[in-house]
């Protein structure tokens, strides 16, 4: 009886661990410029498939800033369909270099404004919330952006840091990877699984 109870406790703990807010399955992985990117991501008990993955490079010296994967319920190469989807979409990235808070804010400001074409207007409250959570990031840190019909949830190193209940703002953030003005065209193509 005691042995069965202990087994149940361990199984319960394992299930909780595997279905937590940022469990990444490492059963199968894709090599992304030397980094192993898992082919599935589990969030809130649902499993998402790796649609595509790539590395964000900076400058002519090809400095690796971060590697990222786009996770969806069903794979697609259609950026417009992903942006307008009501399904949960996840961008999970791992830093490959240290970056400063002010640099992160500057880069995000540029891409958010560039992807908010008239009549789009950036909600100042949402923008402030987003900018307030920007911080110094270090090699190996992870950030996870969860997009759904309610807006955007952000995790850092698998811990929730912010939820922004603004679907339009969430779409603009996602557009900075796969929209009209992506951080880099090559990363956009890779996230869409087109390469």
Secondary structure, 3 states (H helix, E strand, C coil): CHHHHHHHHHHHHHHHHHCCCCEEEEEEEEEECCEEEEEEEEECCEEEEEEEEEEEEECCCCEEEEEEEEEECCCCCCHHHHHHCCCCEEEEEEECCCECHHHHHHHHHHHHHHCCCCCCCCCHHHHHHHHHCCCCECCCCEEEEEEECCEEEEEECCEEEEEECCHHHHHHHHHHHHCCCCCCHHHHHHHCCCC
